[in-house]
């Protein structure tokens, strides 16, 4: 039987994949949330590759490897993003709602993956 911890880990990985797929399919839609916009098709390719492909791979790797260490690595990635975001929010200063939502989700996902 699958434990609740395993289900949470898999759900976070699937959410990571879904975010990546969404960005691949609708790269210009992230402008409303992140403020990032592409200057032409080259920029669209970068958004798809980095924000889409990378997140698909990050979410898929722990599922494919079926390894507790891989889920921990995904947790470390989320904590790294959150810590960088905090530093940027303070230095830039940018405490917009979308930044706070991203920070909350990254922190929760990271902590859960590291603790489970």
matplotlib code that plots the C-alpha trace (Angstrom):
import matplotlib.pyplot as plt

x = [0.0, 1.2, 1.8, 0.4, 4.0, 4.6, 1.3, 2.2, 5.6, 4.1, 1.5, 4.1, 6.1, 3.0, 2.1, 5.7, 5.2, 1.8, 3.3, 6.0, 3.5, 1.3, 4.2, 5.2, 1.7, 1.0, 4.3, 2.9, 0.3, 3.0, 3.3, 0.3, 1.7, 5.5, 5.8, 8.1, 7.5, 9.2, 10.7, 10.0, 10.1, 13.6, 12.2, 9.2, 11.6, 13.6, 10.4, 9.2, 12.7, 13.6, 10.2, 8.5, 11.0, 13.0, 10.0, 8.7, 12.1, 12.4, 9.0, 9.4, 12.8, 11.8, 8.8, 10.9, 13.8, 11.4, 14.0, 13.6, 16.9, 15.3, 12.3, 14.7, 16.6, 13.3, 12.8, 16.3, 15.5, 12.3, 14.1, 16.8, 14.2, 12.5, 15.7, 16.7, 13.2, 13.3, 16.7, 15.4, 12.2, 14.1, 16.8, 14.6, 12.0, 9.0, 6.4, 3.7, 1.0, 2.3, 5.7, 4.2, 2.1, 5.2, 7.3, 4.6, 4.2, 8.0, 8.6, 5.7, 6.7, 10.4, 9.8, 7.4, 9.7, 12.7, 10.8, 8.9]
y = [0.0, 3.5, 5.8, 9.3, 10.6, 8.9, 10.2, 13.8, 13.4, 12.1, 14.9, 17.6, 16.0, 15.8, 19.5, 20.4, 18.5, 20.1, 23.6, 22.8, 21.4, 24.5, 26.8, 24.7, 24.9, 28.5, 30.3, 33.8, 33.1, 33.3, 37.1, 37.8, 35.9, 36.4, 39.7, 37.9, 38.5, 37.2, 39.5, 37.4, 33.7, 33.2, 34.4, 32.1, 29.2, 30.1, 30.3, 26.9, 25.3, 26.7, 27.2, 24.4, 21.7, 22.1, 21.8, 18.7, 17.1, 18.1, 16.6, 13.5, 12.5, 11.5, 9.5, 7.8, 7.1, 6.0, 7.1, 9.0, 10.9, 12.2, 13.6, 15.2, 16.7, 18.2, 19.6, 21.2, 22.8, 24.3, 25.6, 27.0, 28.9, 30.1, 31.4, 33.2, 34.7, 36.0, 37.6, 39.2, 40.3, 42.2, 43.6, 44.7, 45.3, 43.4, 42.0, 41.6, 39.0, 36.6, 36.7, 35.8, 33.0, 31.6, 31.9, 30.1, 27.2, 26.8, 26.8, 24.4, 22.0, 22.2, 21.6, 18.8, 17.0, 17.4, 16.2, 13.2]
z = [0.0, -0.9, 2.1, 2.4, 2.2, -1.2, -2.5, -1.5, -3.1, -6.4, -6.4, -6.0, -8.8, -11.0, -10.3, -11.3, -14.6, -15.2, -14.7, -17.2, -19.7, -19.3, -20.1, -23.1, -24.5, -23.5, -23.1, -23.3, -20.6, -17.9, -18.5, -16.4, -13.5, -13.7, -15.7, -18.1, -21.8, -24.9, -27.4, -30.5, -31.2, -29.7, -26.4, -26.7, -27.3, -24.1, -22.0, -23.3, -22.8, -19.4, -17.6, -19.5, -20.3, -17.2, -14.9, -16.8, -16.4, -12.7, -11.9, -14.1, -12.8, -9.2, -10.6, -13.2, -10.8, -8.0, -5.5, -2.2, -3.1, -6.3, -4.4, -1.9, -4.9, -6.2, -2.7, -2.7, -6.1, -4.7, -1.6, -3.8, -5.9, -2.8, -1.1, -4.3, -4.6, -1.1, -1.7, -5.0, -3.4, -0.7, -2.9, -5.7, -3.6, -5.2, -2.9, -5.5, -4.9, -7.6, -6.0, -2.6, -4.0, -5.8, -2.6, -0.6, -3.0, -3.5, 0.3, 1.0, -1.8, -0.8, 2.9, 2.3, -0.1, 2.3, 5.3, 3.8]

ax = plt.figure().add_subplot(projection="3d")
ax.plot(x, y, z, "-o")
ax.set_aspect("equal")
plt.show()
